[in-house]
Amino acid sequence: MLKSVRITLAAMATIALTLAAFSTAAIAEPSYRTKTVDGDFETVSFDLTNVIVNRGLKVDSEGFVSKMLDRTKDATGNGSPYVDGRYYTFCSAKLSQATMDANPDNLAACPYVIFAYELKSSPGKTVIGYRRPLGAPGDASQKALDKIEQLLKGIIDEVG
C-alpha cells in the first residue's frame, strides 16, 4: 500500500511539473514588440529616427541588416527578404542610470534597440518594433525596466 502511494505521488508530481512547463511556455512573453505601418521604409525610418531625436535621445548606431544579408548571400545561399531592414541603438542616461542602480546586472538592457523593415513581399508596409528590455530579477529592476519599455512603446506608437 505504501509503495502504491509513493508511485501515485511520484506520478502526480511528474504530471504537475510537466503541466507547469507547458503553461509557462504558453504564457511566455515575446522578447520583442512590433506594429505595421503604412508607408515605404525610407519615410517610416526617417519618422522613427526623428521621434527618437525629438525625445532628446541620440541614435548611437544604425545596423544595416538587409545590406549584410545581401552582401553575404553567396555564403548563405539567400539574399535579403527586405527592401530595407535596419536596427537603431540608443540609451536614455536617466533611465539607464535608474535601471543599473536597481541592479548592476541590468547593464544587459543597454543599449535599447528599435528596428524597422519593409519586406519585398509586402511593399508599402513597414514593420517597426523594439527589443523588450530584459534584465535582472527583482521589483526595483522590473520597475526601472518597465519605464524603459514605456519609452520604447511610446516611440513606436508615435510613428505612423
C-alpha positions in Angstrom: 0.0 0.0 0.0 2.8 2.5 0.9 4.6 1.6 -2.3 1.5 2.4 -4.4 1.0 5.7 -2.6 4.6 6.7 -3.3 4.2 5.7 -7.0 1.0 7.7 -7.2 2.6 10.8 -5.6 5.6 10.5 -7.9 3.3 10.3 -10.9 1.3 13.3 -9.7 4.5 15.3 -9.2 5.7 14.4 -12.7 2.3 15.5 -14.2 2.4 18.8 -12.2 5.9 19.6 -13.4 5.0 18.8 -17.0 1.9 21.0 -16.8 3.8 23.8 -15.2 6.4 23.7 -18.0 3.7 23.8 -20.7 1.8 26.6 -19.1 5.0 28.7 -18.6 5.8 28.2 -22.3 2.3 29.1 -23.3 2.3 32.4 -21.4 5.9 33.4 -22.0 6.0 37.0 -23.4 7.8 37.5 -26.7 11.2 39.3 -26.4 10.1 42.0 -28.8 7.0 44.0 -29.9 6.1 45.1 -33.4 3.5 47.0 -35.4 2.9 47.5 -39.1 2.8 51.0 -40.5 1.5 52.0 -44.0 4.4 53.6 -45.8 7.7 52.8 -47.5 10.8 52.1 -45.5 12.6 55.4 -46.1 9.7 57.5 -44.9 8.9 55.4 -41.8 12.6 55.1 -40.9 13.0 58.9 -41.2 9.9 59.4 -39.0 11.2 56.8 -36.5 14.6 58.4 -36.1 13.0 61.9 -35.7 10.8 60.6 -32.9 13.8 59.3 -31.1 15.8 62.6 -31.5 12.7 64.7 -30.6 12.7 63.0 -27.3 16.2 64.3 -26.6 17.9 61.0 -27.4 20.7 60.3 -29.8 20.9 57.3 -32.1 24.3 55.7 -31.3 24.4 53.3 -34.1 22.4 52.0 -37.1 22.8 48.5 -38.3 22.1 47.7 -42.0 20.8 44.2 -41.7 19.4 43.9 -45.3 22.7 45.1 -46.7 24.6 42.5 -44.7 22.3 39.7 -45.9 22.7 40.8 -49.5 26.5 41.0 -49.0 26.7 37.5 -47.6 24.2 35.8 -50.0 27.0 33.8 -51.7 27.9 32.2 -48.4 24.3 31.6 -47.2 22.6 30.9 -50.5 19.9 33.5 -49.8 19.7 37.3 -50.2 17.8 39.7 -48.0 14.0 39.3 -47.8 13.9 43.0 -47.1 13.5 46.1 -49.3 15.4 47.5 -46.4 15.9 46.4 -42.8 17.8 48.2 -40.0 18.1 48.5 -36.3 18.9 51.6 -34.3 20.6 51.6 -30.8 20.4 54.3 -28.2 20.0 54.9 -24.5 18.5 57.3 -22.0 21.1 58.2 -19.4 18.4 58.9 -16.8 16.5 55.6 -17.3 19.7 53.6 -17.7 21.1 55.0 -14.5 18.0 54.1 -12.6 18.0 50.6 -14.1 21.6 49.9 -13.2 21.1 51.5 -9.7 18.4 48.8 -9.2 20.9 46.1 -10.1 24.3 46.4 -11.9 23.4 43.3 -13.9 20.8 45.4 -15.7 23.7 46.6 -18.0 22.3 43.8 -20.1 19.3 46.0 -21.0 21.6 48.5 -22.8 21.6 49.7 -25.5 17.9 49.9 -26.4 17.1 48.5 -29.8 14.4 49.6 -32.2 14.1 48.1 -35.6 12.3 48.7 -38.9 11.9 46.7 -42.1 9.9 46.5 -45.3 9.6 43.1 -46.9 10.0 42.7 -50.6 6.8 40.6 -50.5 4.8 43.4 -48.8 5.8 46.7 -50.4 4.4 49.8 -48.8 4.1 48.1 -45.4 6.9 48.8 -42.9 7.2 46.9 -39.6 8.6 48.7 -36.7 9.4 47.3 -33.3 11.6 47.1 -30.3 13.5 44.6 -28.4 12.0 44.4 -24.9 14.4 45.4 -22.1 15.2 42.3 -20.1 17.4 42.4 -17.1 17.9 41.3 -13.5 15.1 39.9 -11.4 13.5 41.9 -8.6 10.9 44.6 -8.0 13.2 47.5 -8.3 14.7 46.2 -11.6 11.3 45.5 -13.0 10.0 49.0 -12.2 13.1 50.5 -13.9 12.8 48.2 -16.9 9.1 49.0 -17.3 10.0 52.7 -17.7 12.4 51.8 -20.5 9.7 49.7 -22.2 7.2 52.6 -21.8 9.7 54.8 -23.6 10.2 52.3 -26.4 6.5 51.7 -26.8 5.8 55.4 -26.8 8.3 55.9 -29.6 6.8 53.1 -31.7 3.2 54.4 -31.0 4.2 57.9 -32.2 5.3 56.6 -35.6 2.7 56.1 -38.3 
